C-alpha cells in the first residue's frame, strides 16, 4: 500500500441558510429544539441552554457571558460577532457551524464533537478541547492565547494565519492536522505532535525542544 505524502485539508461547504424567523432571547430554553431562528443583539448572559438544539439558525451580535450550552447541539448554524467572556459548551455537538468575528474569553468545549466547522476572525483567551473529537475543522485568522488539545482526536484540521501563545498536546491523536499556518509560542507534550504537519521553519524552531525531549545532545 502506497503511503500518502500530502496532508488532507478539511472538507467544508459554505453554509446556506433558508429564510429565518426573527426571535428573541425569551424564546430560547434548555432542552428545547430551535429551528430556523435569527437572533440579533440578544443578551443571553447567565442563560441555561443545556441540551438545547439549534438547527439552521443565525445568532448575530449576541452576548453570552456564563451561558451554559452543555450537551447542546449546534447544527447548520452561523454565529457572528459573539461576545462571550466565559462560555460553557462541554459535551456539545457542532456540525456545519460557522463562527466568525467573535470575542470569546474562556471557551470550555471539553468532550465535544466538532465536525465540518469553520472558525474565522475570532479571538480566544483559552480553549479547552480536552477529549473532544474534531473532524473537518478550519481555524482562519484567529488568535488563541492558550489552546488545550489534551486527549483530542482530530482529523483534517487546519490553521490558516493563526497564532497560539501556548499549545498543550498530552495524549493527542492527530491525523492530517495542518499546523503550518499556526504560529505557536510554546508547545507542551511534544509527543502529541505525531500526525501533524509542520513547515521547515517550525521544525527548525522546535529543534532544541525536540532534542531535549529525545535526550539528544547537539554539539557543533
Z-matrix of the N, CA and C atoms (Angstrom, degrees):
N
C 1 1.461
C 2 1.534 1 108.90
N 3 1.340 2 115.70 1 130.31
C 4 1.449 3 119.56 2 -179.33
C 5 1.529 4 110.11 3 -77.73
N 6 1.303 5 116.14 4 132.41
C 7 1.455 6 121.25 5 -179.28
C 8 1.528 7 110.02 6 -81.62
N 9 1.332 8 117.22 7 135.23
C 10 1.459 9 120.85 8 178.84
C 11 1.524 10 109.97 9 -66.43
N 12 1.339 11 115.12 10 143.19
C 13 1.465 12 119.99 11 -179.12
C 14 1.521 13 111.93 12 -116.54
N 15 1.307 14 117.87 13 1.76
C 16 1.461 15 121.26 14 178.51
C 17 1.524 16 109.44 15 -122.95
N 18 1.326 17 114.28 16 153.35
C 19 1.462 18 120.82 17 -179.30
C 20 1.522 19 110.21 18 -87.90
N 21 1.300 20 116.78 19 127.68
C 22 1.463 21 120.49 20 179.33
C 23 1.522 22 109.89 21 -75.36
N 24 1.331 23 118.61 22 130.55
C 25 1.465 24 121.07 23 178.81
C 26 1.528 25 110.97 24 -81.60
N 27 1.324 26 116.52 25 166.49
C 28 1.465 27 119.10 26 174.00
C 29 1.531 28 110.78 27 -61.31
N 30 1.306 29 115.98 28 143.68
C 31 1.456 30 122.02 29 175.89
C 32 1.525 31 107.61 30 -99.48
N 33 1.339 32 116.12 31 109.64
C 34 1.464 33 120.98 32 -173.79
C 35 1.521 34 110.24 33 -134.68
N 36 1.319 35 115.19 34 147.01
C 37 1.458 36 121.41 35 172.48
C 38 1.524 37 108.36 36 -122.01
N 39 1.329 38 115.64 37 147.57
C 40 1.455 39 119.74 38 177.94
C 41 1.522 40 110.34 39 -64.43
N 42 1.320 41 115.12 40 138.37
C 43 1.456 42 120.80 41 -178.81
C 44 1.526 43 109.83 42 -80.52
N 45 1.303 44 117.08 43 124.14
C 46 1.468 45 123.00 44 177.10
C 47 1.517 46 107.70 45 -117.34
N 48 1.334 47 115.68 46 117.79
C 49 1.456 48 120.60 47 -176.92
C 50 1.529 49 110.98 48 -99.63
N 51 1.318 50 117.91 49 149.61
C 52 1.468 51 121.24 50 176.02
C 53 1.527 52 110.16 51 -77.23
N 54 1.323 53 117.16 52 -176.77
C 55 1.467 54 120.32 53 172.01
C 56 1.521 55 108.79 54 -61.27
N 57 1.344 56 115.14 55 132.18
C 58 1.458 57 119.83 56 -173.41
C 59 1.529 58 111.54 57 -110.46
N 60 1.303 59 115.13 58 152.86
C 61 1.467 60 122.17 59 177.12
C 62 1.522 61 109.48 60 -92.64
N 63 1.332 62 116.95 61 127.46
C 64 1.459 63 120.70 62 177.80
C 65 1.530 64 109.52 63 -64.73
N 66 1.327 65 115.21 64 136.58
C 67 1.464 66 120.46 65 -176.34
C 68 1.513 67 109.82 66 -135.18
N 69 1.334 68 116.29 67 171.14
C 70 1.457 69 120.95 68 173.60
C 71 1.521 70 108.95 69 -132.78
N 72 1.320 71 115.57 70 170.61
C 73 1.459 72 121.09 71 -173.60
C 74 1.519 73 112.94 72 -59.72
N 75 1.332 74 117.43 73 -29.34
C 76 1.461 75 120.80 74 -177.42
C 77 1.525 76 112.07 75 -64.83
N 78 1.327 77 117.23 76 -19.57
C 79 1.463 78 120.47 77 -178.61
C 80 1.521 79 112.91 78 -83.11
N 81 1.335 80 117.44 79 -9.32
C 82 1.457 81 120.74 80 -174.82
C 83 1.518 82 110.73 81 -97.64
N 84 1.310 83 115.78 82 127.43
C 85 1.462 84 120.89 83 -178.37
C 86 1.523 85 110.47 84 -139.07
N 87 1.322 86 114.88 85 155.55
C 88 1.461 87 120.78 86 175.64
C 89 1.526 88 109.97 87 -60.35
N 90 1.325 89 115.20 88 145.16
C 91 1.459 90 124.19 89 176.35
C 92 1.529 91 114.29 90 69.14
N 93 1.332 92 118.83 91 -7.74
C 94 1.464 93 120.82 92 -178.26
C 95 1.520 94 111.13 93 -82.13
N 96 1.321 95 115.37 94 158.95
C 97 1.465 96 121.86 95 174.63
C 98 1.524 97 108.43 96 -102.36
N 99 1.334 98 116.27 97 128.73
C 100 1.454 99 121.54 98 -177.89
C 101 1.520 100 107.95 99 -120.85
N 102 1.332 101 116.52 100 116.20
C 103 1.459 102 121.90 101 -175.23
C 104 1.529 103 110.65 102 -118.50
N 105 1.328 104 116.02 103 133.59
C 106 1.454 105 120.98 104 170.71
C 107 1.511 106 114.87 105 61.84
N 108 1.346 107 117.58 106 37.44
C 109 1.459 108 121.30 107 -178.52
C 110 1.526 109 110.86 108 -105.57
N 111 1.336 110 115.43 109 148.22
C 112 1.466 111 121.90 110 173.04
C 113 1.520 112 108.24 111 -122.10
N 114 1.329 113 114.91 112 119.31
C 115 1.459 114 122.16 113 -176.48
C 116 1.522 115 107.80 114 -114.58
N 117 1.333 116 117.94 115 120.58
C 118 1.461 117 122.23 116 -176.43
C 119 1.524 118 109.71 117 -124.38
N 120 1.343 119 115.86 118 126.90
C 121 1.460 120 120.75 119 173.27
C 122 1.514 121 114.97 120 68.91
N 123 1.302 122 118.76 121 21.40
C 124 1.464 123 121.64 122 -177.24
C 125 1.525 124 110.91 123 -82.71
N 126 1.316 125 115.28 124 154.36
C 127 1.466 126 122.16 125 175.27
C 128 1.522 127 108.08 126 -111.37
N 129 1.317 128 116.39 127 109.07
C 130 1.465 129 121.99 128 -179.96
C 131 1.522 130 111.29 129 -104.15
N 132 1.319 131 117.83 130 21.25
C 133 1.460 132 121.44 131 -178.00
C 134 1.532 133 110.73 132 -54.69
N 135 1.322 134 115.32 133 125.65
C 136 1.458 135 120.59 134 176.97
C 137 1.509 136 114.98 135 76.33
N 138 1.322 137 118.68 136 1.47
C 139 1.466 138 120.71 137 -176.91
C 140 1.524 139 111.16 138 -69.99
N 141 1.318 140 116.05 139 142.30
C 142 1.462 141 121.86 140 175.72
C 143 1.522 142 107.93 141 -102.04
N 144 1.322 143 116.37 142 105.57
C 145 1.462 144 122.23 143 179.00
C 146 1.524 145 110.44 144 -115.08
N 147 1.322 146 115.04 145 32.88
C 148 1.459 147 120.94 146 179.44
C 149 1.531 148 110.58 147 -54.70
N 150 1.308 149 116.68 148 128.82
C 151 1.452 150 120.65 149 175.21
C 152 1.511 151 115.23 150 74.30
N 153 1.324 152 118.79 151 5.40
C 154 1.460 153 120.57 152 179.80
C 155 1.524 154 110.17 153 -73.23
N 156 1.326 155 116.37 154 152.00
C 157 1.456 156 122.68 155 177.13
C 158 1.525 157 109.41 156 -119.00
N 159 1.329 158 116.04 157 128.03
C 160 1.462 159 121.88 158 176.10
C 161 1.525 160 107.21 159 -115.92
N 162 1.319 161 116.61 160 117.87
C 163 1.453 162 121.94 161 179.86
C 164 1.518 163 109.77 162 -122.92
N 165 1.333 164 117.08 163 127.36
C 166 1.461 165 123.15 164 -179.24
C 167 1.535 166 110.37 165 50.72
N 168 1.334 167 114.62 166 54.53
C 169 1.458 168 121.33 167 179.75
C 170 1.530 169 110.34 168 -117.93
N 171 1.331 170 115.56 169 163.91
C 172 1.454 171 121.45 170 175.86
C 173 1.522 172 108.76 171 -136.53
N 174 1.337 173 115.65 172 127.77
C 175 1.459 174 121.98 173 178.54
C 176 1.521 175 107.30 174 -119.59
N 177 1.341 176 116.24 175 121.26
C 178 1.459 177 121.33 176 -174.65
C 179 1.525 178 109.08 177 -128.43
N 180 1.344 179 116.18 178 133.75
C 181 1.476 180 121.73 179 177.79
C 182 1.527 181 111.77 180 54.00
N 183 1.323 182 116.25 181 42.93
C 184 1.461 183 121.83 182 -178.86
C 185 1.527 184 109.73 183 -98.19
N 186 1.332 185 116.46 184 139.66
C 187 1.459 186 122.71 185 172.17
C 188 1.527 187 108.26 186 -100.09
N 189 1.327 188 116.41 187 130.50
C 190 1.466 189 119.89 188 -174.88
C 191 1.528 190 110.83 189 -137.42
N 192 1.319 191 117.15 190 50.89
C 193 1.464 192 120.76 191 -179.52
C 194 1.522 193 110.55 192 -73.19
N 195 1.320 194 116.65 193 127.67
C 196 1.470 195 125.04 194 -178.05
C 197 1.535 196 112.24 195 56.41
N 198 1.301 197 117.02 196 22.54
C 199 1.464 198 120.77 197 173.95
C 200 1.526 199 108.74 198 -69.54
N 201 1.318 200 116.67 199 140.84
C 202 1.466 201 121.88 200 -178.64
C 203 1.523 202 109.14 201 -105.62
N 204 1.328 203 115.22 202 118.08
C 205 1.466 204 122.17 203 177.56
C 206 1.525 205 110.39 204 -120.53
N 207 1.313 206 117.02 205 30.52
C 208 1.457 207 120.12 206 178.94
C 209 1.528 208 110.08 207 -59.42
N 210 1.350 209 115.95 208 134.53
C 211 1.462 210 122.28 209 179.13
C 212 1.526 211 113.10 210 60.84
N 213 1.322 212 118.10 211 14.21
C 214 1.464 213 120.54 212 177.73
C 215 1.523 214 110.28 213 -74.28
N 216 1.334 215 116.16 214 160.06
C 217 1.459 216 122.61 215 177.59
C 218 1.530 217 108.43 216 -122.72
N 219 1.331 218 115.72 217 120.39
C 220 1.464 219 122.00 218 176.45
C 221 1.517 220 107.23 219 -110.75
N 222 1.320 221 116.65 220 109.72
C 223 1.453 222 122.08 221 -173.36
C 224 1.523 223 109.94 222 -124.21
N 225 1.320 224 117.39 223 125.87
C 226 1.463 225 122.00 224 178.80
C 227 1.538 226 110.36 225 47.09
N 228 1.321 227 114.96 226 55.02
C 229 1.469 228 121.32 227 -173.07
C 230 1.526 229 110.06 228 -129.20
N 231 1.337 230 115.42 229 139.48
C 232 1.465 231 121.63 230 178.24
C 233 1.530 232 109.09 231 -109.88
N 234 1.340 233 115.87 232 133.92
C 235 1.464 234 122.27 233 178.43
C 236 1.520 235 107.35 234 -125.87
N 237 1.330 236 116.81 235 122.01
C 238 1.463 237 121.36 236 -178.78
C 239 1.524 238 110.19 237 -125.57
N 240 1.315 239 114.87 238 138.24
C 241 1.472 240 122.85 239 175.28
C 242 1.532 241 111.44 240 52.27
N 243 1.310 242 114.92 241 48.33
C 244 1.462 243 121.05 242 174.87
C 245 1.524 244 109.51 243 -78.12
N 246 1.312 245 116.89 244 135.12
C 247 1.465 246 122.68 245 174.95
C 248 1.518 247 108.01 246 -115.11
N 249 1.336 248 116.53 247 110.21
C 250 1.465 249 120.53 248 -174.39
C 251 1.521 250 109.58 249 -142.95
N 252 1.353 251 118.04 250 89.56
C 253 1.471 252 119.57 251 177.93
C 254 1.526 253 113.21 252 -56.09
N 255 1.336 254 117.00 253 -37.89
C 256 1.475 255 121.90 254 176.65
C 257 1.524 256 107.17 255 -139.49
N 258 1.337 257 116.22 256 125.09
C 259 1.461 258 119.99 257 -178.30
C 260 1.528 259 108.91 258 -136.74
N 261 1.319 260 116.09 259 126.28
C 262 1.468 261 122.60 260 -178.34
C 263 1.519 262 108.96 261 -105.93
N 264 1.332 263 116.21 262 103.93
C 265 1.464 264 121.43 263 178.10
C 266 1.520 265 110.33 264 -121.97
N 267 1.315 266 116.94 265 36.82
C 268 1.459 267 120.60 266 -179.30
C 269 1.528 268 110.76 267 -62.61
N 270 1.333 269 113.63 268 141.06
C 271 1.466 270 122.02 269 178.52
C 272 1.531 271 112.82 270 56.63
N 273 1.308 272 116.13 271 29.43
C 274 1.465 273 120.63 272 176.31
C 275 1.523 274 110.24 273 -88.47
N 276 1.323 275 115.73 274 168.02
C 277 1.456 276 122.46 275 177.65
C 278 1.525 277 108.11 276 -122.78
N 279 1.340 278 115.76 277 126.67
C 280 1.462 279 121.98 278 176.65
C 281 1.528 280 107.16 279 -118.80
N 282 1.309 281 117.00 280 125.19
C 283 1.455 282 119.79 281 176.84
C 284 1.525 283 109.31 282 -142.67
N 285 1.325 284 116.17 283 126.03
C 286 1.468 285 121.77 284 -176.77
C 287 1.527 286 110.26 285 56.02
N 288 1.331 287 115.04 286 56.68
C 289 1.470 288 122.27 287 -178.62
C 290 1.526 289 109.19 288 -113.55
N 291 1.329 290 116.11 289 143.11
C 292 1.456 291 122.27 290 170.22
C 293 1.529 292 108.42 291 -120.71
N 294 1.328 293 115.95 292 123.84
C 295 1.466 294 122.63 293 176.92
C 296 1.519 295 106.52 294 -119.40
N 297 1.346 296 117.00 295 120.99
C 298 1.459 297 119.52 296 -172.73
C 299 1.523 298 111.63 297 -138.26
N 300 1.338 299 115.20 298 147.30
C 301 1.455 300 122.25 299 170.44
C 302 1.510 301 114.96 300 55.46
N 303 1.314 302 117.55 301 36.63
C 304 1.464 303 121.06 302 -172.04
C 305 1.525 304 111.74 303 -110.89
N 306 1.329 305 114.42 304 166.06
C 307 1.464 306 121.96 305 177.35
C 308 1.522 307 107.48 306 -130.25
N 309 1.326 308 115.25 307 110.62
C 310 1.462 309 120.90 308 -177.07
C 311 1.517 310 108.12 309 -125.09
N 312 1.331 311 116.26 310 128.23
C 313 1.454 312 120.60 311 178.90
C 314 1.517 313 110.31 312 -77.61
N 315 1.308 314 117.34 313 -92.15
C 316 1.463 315 122.51 314 179.03
C 317 1.527 316 109.02 315 -99.14
N 318 1.333 317 115.88 316 113.58
C 319 1.461 318 121.44 317 178.19
C 320 1.521 319 108.28 318 -109.14
N 321 1.315 320 116.27 319 114.18
C 322 1.457 321 121.70 320 179.68
C 323 1.525 322 108.05 321 -101.85
N 324 1.338 323 116.20 322 104.23
C 325 1.464 324 121.17 323 177.16
C 326 1.530 325 109.47 324 -121.40
N 327 1.300 326 114.83 325 42.84
C 328 1.460 327 122.70 326 178.01
C 329 1.524 328 110.64 327 -59.71
N 330 1.329 329 116.28 328 136.60
C 331 1.464 330 122.36 329 173.60
C 332 1.530 331 111.85 330 56.55
N 333 1.330 332 116.07 331 40.10
C 334 1.462 333 121.53 332 -179.11
C 335 1.521 334 110.75 333 -103.24
N 336 1.339 335 116.16 334 169.29
C 337 1.459 336 122.80 335 172.48
C 338 1.517 337 107.53 336 -118.91
N 339 1.331 338 116.48 337 117.78
C 340 1.466 339 121.22 338 -177.43
C 341 1.519 340 107.14 339 -125.21
N 342 1.318 341 115.52 340 113.33
C 343 1.452 342 121.03 341 -175.45
C 344 1.531 343 110.02 342 -133.15
N 345 1.322 344 115.96 343 145.07
C 346 1.470 345 122.38 344 176.36
C 347 1.529 346 110.82 345 48.45
N 348 1.321 347 115.35 346 54.76
C 349 1.472 348 121.71 347 -173.94
C 350 1.521 349 110.05 348 -125.19
N 351 1.340 350 115.43 349 136.87
C 352 1.464 351 122.77 350 179.53
C 353 1.536 352 108.12 351 -118.16
N 354 1.333 353 116.34 352 124.33
C 355 1.472 354 121.73 353 -179.54
C 356 1.524 355 107.13 354 -120.82
N 357 1.340 356 117.63 355 117.12
C 358 1.452 357 121.27 356 -174.29
C 359 1.528 358 111.38 357 -130.03
N 360 1.330 359 115.31 358 146.87
C 361 1.461 360 121.84 359 171.92
C 362 1.511 361 114.97 360 52.99
N 363 1.318 362 116.89 361 39.31
C 364 1.472 363 120.84 362 -174.20
C 365 1.524 364 110.30 363 -123.37
N 366 1.326 365 115.48 364 143.10
C 367 1.463 366 122.06 365 179.07
C 368 1.518 367 109.73 366 -111.18
N 369 1.334 368 114.88 367 131.88
C 370 1.459 369 122.26 368 178.37
C 371 1.526 370 109.12 369 -124.10
N 372 1.329 371 117.08 370 140.63
C 373 1.459 372 119.65 371 168.81
C 374 1.531 373 110.46 372 -80.73
N 375 1.334 374 115.89 373 -39.29
C 376 1.467 375 120.32 374 -175.14
C 377 1.520 376 108.60 375 -156.04
N 378 1.317 377 115.86 376 132.16
C 379 1.466 378 120.72 377 172.66
C 380 1.518 379 108.19 378 -122.47
N 381 1.311 380 116.09 379 122.44
C 382 1.455 381 121.45 380 176.49
C 383 1.523 382 108.52 381 -104.36
N 384 1.337 383 115.68 382 102.58
C 385 1.462 384 121.77 383 179.81
C 386 1.523 385 111.58 384 -108.20
N 387 1.299 386 117.29 385 21.16
C 388 1.468 387 119.97 386 -176.14
C 389 1.528 388 111.68 387 -55.91
N 390 1.318 389 114.41 388 133.76
C 391 1.473 390 123.10 389 176.03
C 392 1.527 391 113.06 390 63.82
N 393 1.337 392 117.22 391 17.17
C 394 1.455 393 120.50 392 178.45
C 395 1.521 394 111.23 393 -89.62
N 396 1.323 395 115.27 394 163.09
C 397 1.458 396 122.83 395 174.63
C 398 1.524 397 108.49 396 -111.88
N 399 1.334 398 116.75 397 124.62
C 400 1.457 399 122.38 398 177.98
C 401 1.522 400 108.56 399 -120.35
N 402 1.315 401 116.05 400 131.04
C 403 1.461 402 120.81 401 179.50
C 404 1.520 403 109.06 402 -144.60
N 405 1.327 404 116.95 403 124.72
C 406 1.464 405 122.52 404 -178.02
C 407 1.528 406 110.77 405 57.50
N 408 1.327 407 114.79 406 64.67
C 409 1.471 408 121.98 407 -177.81
C 410 1.530 409 108.60 408 -125.10
N 411 1.327 410 115.87 409 133.55
C 412 1.456 411 121.53 410 178.72
C 413 1.523 412 110.00 411 -122.50
N 414 1.346 413 116.05 412 126.56
C 415 1.461 414 122.96 413 169.66
C 416 1.527 415 106.95 414 -105.43
N 417 1.321 416 117.11 415 125.03
C 418 1.459 417 120.66 416 -178.00
C 419 1.526 418 109.99 417 -134.67
N 420 1.339 419 116.25 418 129.53
C 421 1.470 420 122.25 419 178.74
C 422 1.527 421 111.34 420 55.50
N 423 1.322 422 116.27 421 45.69
C 424 1.466 423 121.60 422 -179.18
C 425 1.527 424 110.75 423 -114.78
N 426 1.334 425 115.37 424 151.13
C 427 1.457 426 122.51 425 173.19
C 428 1.519 427 108.33 426 -120.45
N 429 1.327 428 116.03 427 128.82
C 430 1.460 429 121.92 428 -177.57
C 431 1.521 430 107.90 429 -130.81
N 432 1.330 431 117.35 430 117.11
C 433 1.465 432 118.23 431 179.90
C 434 1.533 433 111.05 432 -68.25
N 435 1.334 434 117.54 433 -48.52
C 436 1.463 435 121.90 434 179.41
C 437 1.520 436 109.46 435 -132.66
N 438 1.334 437 115.86 436 124.86
C 439 1.464 438 121.18 437 -179.84
C 440 1.522 439 108.73 438 -119.60
N 441 1.326 440 116.40 439 114.46
C 442 1.459 441 121.93 440 -178.53
C 443 1.518 442 109.12 441 -105.05
N 444 1.333 443 115.72 442 110.53
C 445 1.458 444 122.63 443 -179.96
C 446 1.522 445 111.06 444 -111.82
N 447 1.300 446 117.00 445 28.46
C 448 1.451 447 121.14 446 -178.75
C 449 1.516 448 112.03 447 -60.30
N 450 1.342 449 116.89 448 127.99
C 451 1.468 450 123.75 449 176.23
C 452 1.523 451 112.76 450 59.52
N 453 1.332 452 116.84 451 20.76
C 454 1.454 453 120.35 452 178.54
C 455 1.525 454 109.59 453 -75.58
N 456 1.321 455 116.38 454 150.42
C 457 1.456 456 122.97 455 170.45
C 458 1.517 457 106.95 456 -114.89
N 459 1.329 458 117.30 457 114.52
C 460 1.461 459 120.77 458 -171.61
C 461 1.517 460 111.11 459 -132.05
N 462 1.332 461 115.51 460 136.75
C 463 1.466 462 121.56 461 177.04
C 464 1.516 463 109.18 462 -140.12
N 465 1.305 464 116.41 463 135.15
C 466 1.463 465 123.20 464 179.91
C 467 1.534 466 110.74 465 53.52
N 468 1.323 467 113.96 466 60.97
C 469 1.468 468 122.05 467 176.94
C 470 1.520 469 107.00 468 -118.92
N 471 1.337 470 116.89 469 135.91
C 472 1.459 471 120.05 470 -177.97
C 473 1.516 472 110.71 471 -137.31
N 474 1.333 473 114.66 472 151.31
C 475 1.456 474 122.96 473 175.53
C 476 1.525 475 107.71 474 -121.29
N 477 1.324 476 116.25 475 132.21
C 478 1.462 477 121.55 476 179.10
C 479 1.523 478 108.38 477 -127.65
N 480 1.322 479 116.80 478 120.87
C 481 1.465 480 122.24 479 178.46
C 482 1.531 481 111.55 480 53.07
N 483 1.318 482 116.14 481 50.14
C 484 1.466 483 121.95 482 -178.72
C 485 1.530 484 110.17 483 -119.46
N 486 1.326 485 115.02 484 161.91
C 487 1.457 486 120.64 485 176.18
C 488 1.514 487 110.01 486 -138.15
N 489 1.319 488 116.59 487 137.53
C 490 1.469 489 122.28 488 174.78
C 491 1.521 490 108.43 489 -128.07
N 492 1.324 491 116.71 490 127.85
C 493 1.459 492 119.76 491 178.18
C 494 1.512 493 111.90 492 -64.65
N 495 1.332 494 116.35 493 -41.12
C 496 1.464 495 120.59 494 176.60
C 497 1.516 496 109.06 495 -147.52
N 498 1.336 497 115.12 496 147.24
C 499 1.457 498 122.10 497 178.98
C 500 1.522 499 108.18 498 -130.10
N 501 1.325 500 116.77 499 128.97
C 502 1.463 501 122.04 500 177.46
C 503 1.525 502 108.63 501 -113.48
N 504 1.344 503 115.98 502 132.69
C 505 1.466 504 120.62 503 -172.77
C 506 1.528 505 113.63 504 -131.27
N 507 1.321 506 120.40 505 33.93
C 508 1.465 507 118.32 506 -178.45
C 509 1.526 508 111.83 507 -64.46
N 510 1.328 509 115.39 508 127.53
C 511 1.468 510 122.35 509 175.77
C 512 1.529 511 112.79 510 60.66
N 513 1.329 512 117.69 511 24.65
C 514 1.462 513 120.66 512 177.97
C 515 1.528 514 110.08 513 -72.29
N 516 1.333 515 115.47 514 147.16
C 517 1.461 516 122.49 515 176.49
C 518 1.527 517 106.69 516 -121.92
N 519 1.326 518 115.83 517 105.21
C 520 1.457 519 121.29 518 -172.69
C 521 1.523 520 111.41 519 -114.93
N 522 1.320 521 115.42 520 142.34
C 523 1.462 522 121.96 521 173.21
C 524 1.523 523 107.99 522 -144.46
N 525 1.331 524 116.98 523 123.17
C 526 1.462 525 121.66 524 -178.21
C 527 1.531 526 111.13 525 55.02
N 528 1.312 527 116.04 526 47.51
C 529 1.469 528 121.77 527 175.17
C 530 1.531 529 106.77 528 -102.47
N 531 1.327 530 115.98 529 111.74
C 532 1.455 531 122.53 530 -172.32
C 533 1.528 532 109.74 531 -95.28
N 534 1.328 533 115.61 532 107.27
C 535 1.464 534 121.34 533 -178.78
C 536 1.519 535 112.35 534 -101.53
N 537 1.327 536 117.77 535 9.65
C 538 1.459 537 119.77 536 -176.90
C 539 1.525 538 112.38 537 -63.84
N 540 1.319 539 117.50 538 -27.82
C 541 1.457 540 120.72 539 179.66
C 542 1.509 541 113.56 540 -97.28
N 543 1.340 542 116.62 541 18.35
C 544 1.459 543 121.49 542 179.54
C 545 1.521 544 109.76 543 -117.73
N 546 1.328 545 116.79 544 111.86
C 547 1.458 546 121.21 545 173.11
C 548 1.520 547 108.10 546 -79.37
N 549 1.326 548 116.94 547 121.89
C 550 1.466 549 121.42 548 -173.89
C 551 1.519 550 110.12 549 -114.95
N 552 1.332 551 116.03 550 125.98
C 553 1.453 552 119.90 551 178.23
C 554 1.514 553 112.12 552 -72.02
N 555 1.320 554 117.13 553 -44.62
C 556 1.461 555 121.98 554 177.98
C 557 1.516 556 109.21 555 -151.21
N 558 1.348 557 115.10 556 155.22
C 559 1.460 558 120.98 557 179.76
C 560 1.517 559 108.85 558 -130.57
N 561 1.313 560 115.97 559 131.44
C 562 1.460 561 121.38 560 173.94
C 563 1.521 562 108.50 561 -109.05
N 564 1.329 563 115.94 562 144.88
C 565 1.465 564 122.66 563 178.19
C 566 1.528 565 110.92 564 65.41
N 567 1.321 566 115.11 565 66.98
C 568 1.452 567 120.96 566 -175.56
C 569 1.530 568 112.83 567 -58.88
N 570 1.327 569 118.17 568 -28.38
C 571 1.461 570 119.60 569 -179.35
C 572 1.522 571 111.23 570 -60.46
N 573 1.328 572 117.03 571 -23.09
C 574 1.462 573 120.85 572 178.79
C 575 1.508 574 113.89 573 -70.81
N 576 1.341 575 117.93 574 -8.93
C 577 1.462 576 121.02 575 179.23
C 578 1.521 577 112.84 576 -75.73
N 579 1.301 578 118.40 577 -10.60
C 580 1.457 579 120.76 578 179.78
C 581 1.526 580 109.95 579 -56.77
N 582 1.325 581 116.53 580 127.14
C 583 1.464 582 121.49 581 -177.95
C 584 1.514 583 113.18 582 97.33
N 585 1.348 584 117.15 583 -4.88
C 586 1.460 585 121.37 584 178.48
C 587 1.520 586 110.14 585 -94.05
N 588 1.337 587 115.77 586 161.46
C 589 1.455 588 122.45 587 175.89
C 590 1.521 589 109.04 588 -113.76
N 591 1.342 590 115.89 589 127.29
C 592 1.463 591 122.76 590 177.58
C 593 1.518 592 108.47 591 -122.52
N 594 1.331 593 116.02 592 160.52
C 595 1.463 594 118.17 593 173.19
C 596 1.527 595 109.33 594 -94.84
N 597 1.328 596 115.24 595 173.64
C 598 1.463 597 120.12 596 -174.84
C 599 1.521 598 111.93 597 -61.78
N 600 1.331 599 117.22 598 -38.60
C 601 1.467 600 120.33 599 -179.41
C 602 1.518 601 111.04 600 -65.10
N 603 1.321 602 117.00 601 -38.84
C 604 1.467 603 119.87 602 178.53
C 605 1.520 604 110.94 603 -65.91
N 606 1.321 605 116.49 604 -42.47
C 607 1.467 606 119.71 605 179.22
C 608 1.520 607 110.46 606 -62.83
N 609 1.324 608 117.01 607 -41.13
C 610 1.468 609 120.49 608 178.21
C 611 1.518 610 111.02 609 -61.79
N 612 1.338 611 116.19 610 -43.82
C 613 1.466 612 119.97 611 179.59
C 614 1.520 613 111.47 612 -64.34
N 615 1.330 614 116.19 613 -31.80
C 616 1.466 615 120.66 614 -178.42
C 617 1.532 616 112.88 615 -84.98
N 618 1.314 617 117.10 616 -7.77
C 619 1.467 618 120.13 617 -173.37
C 620 1.530 619 113.49 618 -51.86
N 621 1.346 620 120.03 619 -47.41
C 622 1.470 621 118.63 620 179.60
C 623 1.527 622 112.93 621 -60.93
N 624 1.349 623 116.58 622 -39.88
C 625 1.462 624 119.45 623 179.06
C 626 1.523 625 110.91 624 -67.74
N 627 1.336 626 116.53 625 -41.10
C 628 1.464 627 119.79 626 178.45
C 629 1.527 628 111.40 627 -63.99
N 630 1.325 629 116.02 628 -40.65
C 631 1.459 630 119.48 629 178.70
C 632 1.532 631 111.11 630 -62.66
N 633 1.325 632 115.85 631 -44.68
C 634 1.471 633 119.85 632 178.78
C 635 1.518 634 110.80 633 -63.79
N 636 1.337 635 115.71 634 -40.12
C 637 1.455 636 120.18 635 -179.38
C 638 1.534 637 111.37 636 -63.04
N 639 1.340 638 115.69 637 -36.63
C 640 1.468 639 120.97 638 -178.62
C 641 1.528 640 112.93 639 -90.05
N 642 1.331 641 116.21 640 -3.06
C 643 1.454 642 119.52 641 -179.47
C 644 1.508 643 113.41 642 74.66
N 645 1.342 644 116.53 643 27.88
C 646 1.458 645 120.92 644 -179.13
C 647 1.525 646 110.99 645 -89.03
N 648 1.298 647 116.45 646 146.46
C 649 1.456 648 121.45 647 172.23
C 650 1.517 649 107.74 648 -111.92
N 651 1.325 650 116.67 649 124.81
C 652 1.456 651 121.46 650 -178.73
C 653 1.535 652 108.35 651 -106.52
N 654 1.311 653 116.07 652 121.49
C 655 1.463 654 120.69 653 178.47
C 656 1.527 655 109.38 654 -127.36
N 657 1.334 656 116.01 655 133.62
C 658 1.449 657 119.98 656 -178.98
C 659 1.530 658 111.51 657 -79.96
